[in-house]
Amino acid sequence: MPREQGRKVVASNRKARHDYAILDTYEAGMALTGTEVKSLRAGRASLVDAFAQERDGEIYLHGMHIPEYAQGTWTNHEPRRTRKLLLNRQEISRLIGKLKESGLTLVPLSVYFSDGWAKVEIGLAKGKKSYDKRQDLAKRDADREISRVAGRRGKGMSYRR
């Protein structure tokens, strides 16, 4: 059977980019059971309240919800179990060193299949203050307004409210 090609996103954590300033991103594999993979292939996962943490020199993903597989039997998995992330030793040591800095955390940004393998994109993040969030929203609205006016001007339309 040919292996699937490309990247198929299963779940993304859009709120993470709102709540955190993402400094760096990493792609990691996940140690999963068979029913977890089948449930992911069905497009069912949630990254709400999920985070990654270092324990015993390894990185683990906590709080990610993969619902039980509908056709699973007694071999079904626990939906919110802790999952080990598969990274290179150098990446792990670099991440652990950066996590020792104050205020940094690991946040999962998306779960996807890359060439048939389940992957998670984790971001090294620093929490935003509420005024930073407001500034980002105001900047995004201003950019959207500018692009809309520029688009109208390019089409020869005048700007009227």
Sequence and secondary structure as in RCSB ss.txt:
>XXXX:A:sequence
MPREQGRKVVASNRKARHDYAILDTYEAGMALTGTEVKSLRAGRASLVDAFAQERDGEIYLHGMHIPEYAQGTWT
NHEPRRTRKLLLNRQEISRLIGKLKESGLTLVPLSVYFSDGWAKVEIGLAKGKKSYDKRQDLAKRDADREISRVA
GRRGKGMSYRR
>XXXX:A:secstr
     SEEEEEE HHHHHHEEEEEEEEEEE   HHHHHHHHTT  B TT EEEEETTEEEEES B    TT  TT
   TT  EEEE  HHHHHHHHHHHTSTTEEEEEEEEEEETTEEEEEEEEEEE  HHHHHHHHHHHHHHHHHHHHH
HHHHTT     
